[in-house]
Amino acid sequence: SILTTRKLCKVQLVGTPSIIKAHASKLGVDLSGVEVIDPEAYEELDVLTDSLHKAREKKGMTAIEARRLLIEDVNYFGTLMMHLNKADGMVSGAAHSSANTIRPALQVIKMAPGASNVSST
C-alpha cells in the first residue's frame, strides 16, 4: 500500500483474483490502487500467447502450450508483460525458486550481448 499511496509505481498482482483478495484481507493489506490481473481473463492474453509461441516455437512449443504456460505460471506471464512493455519490472522469488523465476526471462528476453552469467542476487 505504500507504493500506491506514494504513487511510486503502478502495482499489478498476477493470479486468481479471489485468492489474492482473500490473502490480502487475511493479512490486512489494502489493495486500493492495485490492479489484480487474472491471466486466464486477461484481455491481451492472445498477444502474450503469440509472442511466447514465436519465441519458443523453434524449441517445439505450440501455441496451445504457450497459452497454458501463461495461464498457469505467473513468472511466464510477468516476463511476457515486461517483454511487450505492459510492465516495467517484476518481483518474484519469495514463493518461486530462482530457476523458475529466471528461466522465462532467459527463454524470452535473453541475456544482453556479451553477458555470460546471470545471478539471482
C-alpha atoms as an extended CHARMM CRD file, in Angstrom:
* protein
*
       121  EXT
         1         1  SER       CA              0.0000000000        0.0000000000        0.0000000000  PROA      1               0.0000000000
         2         2  ILE       CA              2.9960000000        2.3350000000        0.4910000000  PROA      2               0.0000000000
         3         3  LEU       CA              3.8590000000        2.0080000000       -3.1900000000  PROA      3               0.0000000000
         4         4  THR       CA              0.3690000000        3.0010000000       -4.3070000000  PROA      4               0.0000000000
         5         5  THR       CA             -0.1790000000        5.6550000000       -1.6120000000  PROA      5               0.0000000000
         6         6  ARG       CA              3.0610000000        7.4080000000       -2.5350000000  PROA      6               0.0000000000
         7         7  LYS       CA              2.4380000000        6.7530000000       -6.2410000000  PROA      7               0.0000000000
         8         8  LEU       CA              5.9010000000        5.2500000000       -6.6240000000  PROA      8               0.0000000000
         9         9  CYS       CA              4.7620000000        2.7550000000       -9.2400000000  PROA      9               0.0000000000
        10        10  LYS       CA              1.7310000000        1.0500000000      -10.7000000000  PROA      10              0.0000000000
        11        11  VAL       CA              1.2800000000       -2.2290000000       -8.8370000000  PROA      11              0.0000000000
        12        12  GLN       CA             -0.1220000000       -5.1820000000      -10.7520000000  PROA      12              0.0000000000
        13        13  LEU       CA             -0.6460000000       -8.5030000000       -8.9840000000  PROA      13              0.0000000000
        14        14  VAL       CA             -0.9710000000      -11.5390000000      -11.2350000000  PROA      14              0.0000000000
        15        15  GLY       CA             -3.0550000000      -14.5020000000      -10.1410000000  PROA      15              0.0000000000
        16        16  THR       CA             -6.5290000000      -15.6530000000       -9.2500000000  PROA      16              0.0000000000
        17        17  PRO       CA             -8.3320000000      -12.5300000000       -8.0040000000  PROA      17              0.0000000000
        18        18  SER       CA            -10.3590000000      -14.3090000000       -5.3100000000  PROA      18              0.0000000000
        19        19  ILE       CA             -7.2010000000      -15.8840000000       -3.8390000000  PROA      19              0.0000000000
        20        20  ILE       CA             -5.2510000000      -12.6090000000       -3.9530000000  PROA      20              0.0000000000
        21        21  LYS       CA             -8.1060000000      -10.7030000000       -2.3000000000  PROA      21              0.0000000000
        22        22  ALA       CA             -8.5570000000      -13.3850000000        0.3770000000  PROA      22              0.0000000000
        23        23  HSD       CA             -4.8370000000      -13.3160000000        1.2370000000  PROA      23              0.0000000000
        24        24  ALA       CA             -4.8170000000       -9.5170000000        1.3140000000  PROA      24              0.0000000000
        25        25  SER       CA             -7.8460000000       -9.4580000000        3.6000000000  PROA      25              0.0000000000
        26        26  LYS       CA             -6.3180000000      -12.0610000000        5.9190000000  PROA      26              0.0000000000
        27        27  LEU       CA             -3.0930000000      -10.0250000000        6.1340000000  PROA      27              0.0000000000
        28        28  GLY       CA             -4.8640000000       -6.6710000000        6.4110000000  PROA      28              0.0000000000
        29        29  VAL       CA             -3.3920000000       -5.4000000000        3.1430000000  PROA      29              0.0000000000
        30        30  ASP       CA             -5.2880000000       -2.6410000000        1.3560000000  PROA      30              0.0000000000
        31        31  LEU       CA             -5.4740000000       -3.3330000000       -2.3850000000  PROA      31              0.0000000000
        32        32  SER       CA             -6.7170000000        0.1580000000       -3.2660000000  PROA      32              0.0000000000
        33        33  GLY       CA             -4.9110000000        1.3510000000       -6.3640000000  PROA      33              0.0000000000
        34        34  VAL       CA             -3.6360000000       -2.1650000000       -7.1340000000  PROA      34              0.0000000000
        35        35  GLU       CA             -4.5850000000       -3.8580000000      -10.3980000000  PROA      35              0.0000000000
        36        36  VAL       CA             -5.2690000000       -7.5620000000       -9.9400000000  PROA      36              0.0000000000
        37        37  ILE       CA             -4.7770000000       -9.4210000000      -13.2140000000  PROA      37              0.0000000000
        38        38  ASP       CA             -6.2970000000      -12.8340000000      -13.8190000000  PROA      38              0.0000000000
        39        39  PRO       CA             -4.1090000000      -14.3960000000      -16.5460000000  PROA      39              0.0000000000
        40        40  GLU       CA             -6.9690000000      -16.5140000000      -17.8770000000  PROA      40              0.0000000000
        41        41  ALA       CA             -9.2340000000      -13.4720000000      -18.3230000000  PROA      41              0.0000000000
        42        42  TYR       CA             -6.5320000000      -11.0090000000      -19.4280000000  PROA      42              0.0000000000
        43        43  GLU       CA             -7.7860000000       -9.1200000000      -22.4720000000  PROA      43              0.0000000000
        44        44  GLU       CA             -4.4250000000       -9.3230000000      -24.2470000000  PROA      44              0.0000000000
        45        45  LEU       CA             -3.7240000000      -12.9790000000      -23.5000000000  PROA      45              0.0000000000
        46        46  ASP       CA             -3.7180000000      -13.7480000000      -27.2220000000  PROA      46              0.0000000000
        47        47  VAL       CA             -0.9600000000      -11.1560000000      -27.7770000000  PROA      47              0.0000000000
        48        48  LEU       CA              1.1510000000      -12.6400000000      -24.9640000000  PROA      48              0.0000000000
        49        49  THR       CA              0.4730000000      -16.1540000000      -26.2550000000  PROA      49              0.0000000000
        50        50  ASP       CA              1.5570000000      -15.2650000000      -29.7880000000  PROA      50              0.0000000000
        51        51  SER       CA              4.7630000000      -13.6460000000      -28.5470000000  PROA      51              0.0000000000
        52        52  LEU       CA              5.7170000000      -16.6000000000      -26.3200000000  PROA      52              0.0000000000
        53        53  HSD       CA              4.8730000000      -19.0660000000      -29.0730000000  PROA      53              0.0000000000
        54        54  LYS       CA              7.0580000000      -17.1950000000      -31.5840000000  PROA      54              0.0000000000
        55        55  ALA       CA              9.9250000000      -17.0360000000      -29.0820000000  PROA      55              0.0000000000
        56        56  ARG       CA              9.7870000000      -20.7760000000      -28.3200000000  PROA      56              0.0000000000
        57        57  GLU       CA              8.3700000000      -22.4530000000      -31.4220000000  PROA      57              0.0000000000
        58        58  LYS       CA             11.8480000000      -23.4790000000      -32.6580000000  PROA      58              0.0000000000
        59        59  LYS       CA             12.1560000000      -25.4200000000      -29.3940000000  PROA      59              0.0000000000
        60        60  GLY       CA              8.8790000000      -27.2000000000      -30.1500000000  PROA      60              0.0000000000
        61        61  MET       CA              6.4020000000      -25.1180000000      -28.1420000000  PROA      61              0.0000000000
        62        62  THR       CA              2.9180000000      -24.9830000000      -29.6320000000  PROA      62              0.0000000000
        63        63  ALA       CA              0.5250000000      -22.0450000000      -29.2930000000  PROA      63              0.0000000000
        64        64  ILE       CA             -1.6630000000      -24.1810000000      -27.0190000000  PROA      64              0.0000000000
        65        65  GLU       CA              1.3060000000      -24.9250000000      -24.7430000000  PROA      65              0.0000000000
        66        66  ALA       CA              2.2690000000      -21.2280000000      -24.6980000000  PROA      66              0.0000000000
        67        67  ARG       CA             -1.2510000000      -20.2080000000      -23.6380000000  PROA      67              0.0000000000
        68        68  ARG       CA             -1.3770000000      -22.8820000000      -20.9120000000  PROA      68              0.0000000000
        69        69  LEU       CA              2.0090000000      -21.7990000000      -19.5780000000  PROA      69              0.0000000000
        70        70  LEU       CA              0.9390000000      -18.1400000000      -19.4180000000  PROA      70              0.0000000000
        71        71  ILE       CA             -2.2460000000      -19.0420000000      -17.5570000000  PROA      71              0.0000000000
        72        72  GLU       CA             -0.5690000000      -21.4310000000      -15.1210000000  PROA      72              0.0000000000
        73        73  ASP       CA              2.8080000000      -19.7670000000      -14.4560000000  PROA      73              0.0000000000
        74        74  VAL       CA              2.8660000000      -16.1590000000      -13.2130000000  PROA      74              0.0000000000
        75        75  ASN       CA              6.5970000000      -15.9240000000      -13.9970000000  PROA      75              0.0000000000
        76        76  TYR       CA              5.9890000000      -16.5050000000      -17.7040000000  PROA      76              0.0000000000
        77        77  PHE       CA              3.0010000000      -14.1410000000      -17.6370000000  PROA      77              0.0000000000
        78        78  GLY       CA              5.0260000000      -11.3960000000      -15.9230000000  PROA      78              0.0000000000
        79        79  THR       CA              8.0070000000      -11.8930000000      -18.2060000000  PROA      79              0.0000000000
        80        80  LEU       CA              5.8410000000      -11.5620000000      -21.3130000000  PROA      80              0.0000000000
        81        81  MET       CA              4.2200000000       -8.4300000000      -19.8770000000  PROA      81              0.0000000000
        82        82  MET       CA              7.7000000000       -6.9130000000      -19.4870000000  PROA      82              0.0000000000
        83        83  HSD       CA              8.8020000000       -8.1360000000      -22.9080000000  PROA      83              0.0000000000
        84        84  LEU       CA              5.7780000000       -6.4500000000      -24.5070000000  PROA      84              0.0000000000
        85        85  ASN       CA              6.1240000000       -3.2430000000      -22.4340000000  PROA      85              0.0000000000
        86        86  LYS       CA              2.9610000000       -3.9140000000      -20.4310000000  PROA      86              0.0000000000
        87        87  ALA       CA              5.0330000000       -3.7860000000      -17.2140000000  PROA      87              0.0000000000
        88        88  ASP       CA              8.3560000000       -2.1590000000      -16.3370000000  PROA      88              0.0000000000
        89        89  GLY       CA              9.5370000000       -4.7880000000      -13.8880000000  PROA      89              0.0000000000
        90        90  MET       CA              8.6280000000       -7.8800000000      -11.9450000000  PROA      90              0.0000000000
        91        91  VAL       CA              9.1440000000       -9.0750000000       -8.3850000000  PROA      91              0.0000000000
        92        92  SER       CA              9.2220000000      -12.8150000000       -7.8680000000  PROA      92              0.0000000000
        93        93  GLY       CA             11.1560000000      -15.4050000000       -5.9530000000  PROA      93              0.0000000000
        94        94  ALA       CA              9.5880000000      -15.4010000000       -2.4840000000  PROA      94              0.0000000000
        95        95  ALA       CA              7.3130000000      -18.2810000000       -3.4620000000  PROA      95              0.0000000000
        96        96  HSD       CA              9.2370000000      -19.4830000000       -6.5100000000  PROA      96              0.0000000000
        97        97  SER       CA             12.7450000000      -20.8280000000       -6.9480000000  PROA      97              0.0000000000
        98        98  SER       CA             15.3990000000      -18.6580000000       -8.5420000000  PROA      98              0.0000000000
        99        99  ALA       CA             15.4880000000      -21.0280000000      -11.5200000000  PROA      99              0.0000000000
       100       100  ASN       CA             11.7300000000      -20.7820000000      -12.0680000000  PROA      100             0.0000000000
       101       101  THR       CA             11.9170000000      -17.0000000000      -11.7730000000  PROA      101             0.0000000000
       102       102  ILE       CA             14.8350000000      -16.5280000000      -14.1840000000  PROA      102             0.0000000000
       103       103  ARG       CA             14.0430000000      -19.2370000000      -16.7500000000  PROA      103             0.0000000000
       104       104  PRO       CA             11.2430000000      -17.3420000000      -18.5760000000  PROA      104             0.0000000000
       105       105  ALA       CA             13.4180000000      -14.2390000000      -18.9360000000  PROA      105             0.0000000000
       106       106  LEU       CA             16.3060000000      -16.2680000000      -20.3470000000  PROA      106             0.0000000000
       107       107  GLN       CA             13.9940000000      -18.0240000000      -22.7940000000  PROA      107             0.0000000000
       108       108  VAL       CA             12.0990000000      -14.9420000000      -23.9800000000  PROA      108             0.0000000000
       109       109  ILE       CA             14.1020000000      -11.7750000000      -23.3060000000  PROA      109             0.0000000000
       110       110  LYS       CA             17.5530000000      -13.4270000000      -23.4590000000  PROA      110             0.0000000000
       111       111  MET       CA             20.8110000000      -12.1560000000      -21.9830000000  PROA      111             0.0000000000
       112       112  ALA       CA             22.4030000000       -8.9540000000      -23.1860000000  PROA      112             0.0000000000
       113       113  PRO       CA             25.0210000000       -9.4230000000      -25.9180000000  PROA      113             0.0000000000
       114       114  GLY       CA             28.3710000000      -10.1860000000      -24.3110000000  PROA      114             0.0000000000
       115       115  ALA       CA             26.8590000000      -11.2760000000      -20.9870000000  PROA      115             0.0000000000
       116       116  SER       CA             27.8880000000      -14.7350000000      -19.8710000000  PROA      116             0.0000000000
       117       117  ASN       CA             26.4200000000      -15.0350000000      -16.3600000000  PROA      117             0.0000000000
       118       118  VAL       CA             23.1050000000      -14.4830000000      -14.6300000000  PROA      118             0.0000000000
       119       119  SER       CA             22.5990000000      -14.0040000000      -10.9190000000  PROA      119             0.0000000000
       120       120  SER       CA             19.5920000000      -14.2420000000       -8.6630000000  PROA      120             0.0000000000
       121       121  THR       CA             21.0940000000      -11.9450000000       -6.0330000000  PROA      121             0.0000000000
